[in-house]
Every structure is written in C-alpha cells, then in structure tokens.
Amino acid sequence: MGRKPKTSGTKAKATDPEQSARFIEAARQAGVDETGEAFERAFERITSPKADASIKPASAAKAIPKR
C-alpha cells in the first residue's frame, strides 16, 4: 500500500481586499440576499407540491391482494 501524501499544514487564504470589495459591490448590485430568504422561497416553490385533485397519495391506491 502507498503512503498518504504529506500536507503542508493549513491552506493559505487568498485574501485580496480590493478583489473582495469588488465582489461585495457586484453582489449588492445584483441584489444578492445574504440571509438566504430568497433561496428558501424559491426552494419552497420548487419542492412544495400543489394541491391537485387528479393526483392521489399512495395511501389512497387500491391494495393489491396477496396470493
């Protein structure tokens, strides 16, 4: 079996204050929501089934008799 490659410790953090400021400003102009509320609303729209009379839950299906 081979050995695990050695890690150099902690990863270097790439922080450029000017680039960070540009990113934050671009996000503000795009209307990005930092709280995640917009994401939650969109996710609920996608995942919540609408009430439809033609779709019946599995429990309403007829039981198949055992042989």
Secondary structure by P-SEA (a helix, b strand, c coil): ccccccccccccccccaaaaaaaaaaaaaacccccaaaaaaaaaaaccccccccccccccccccccc
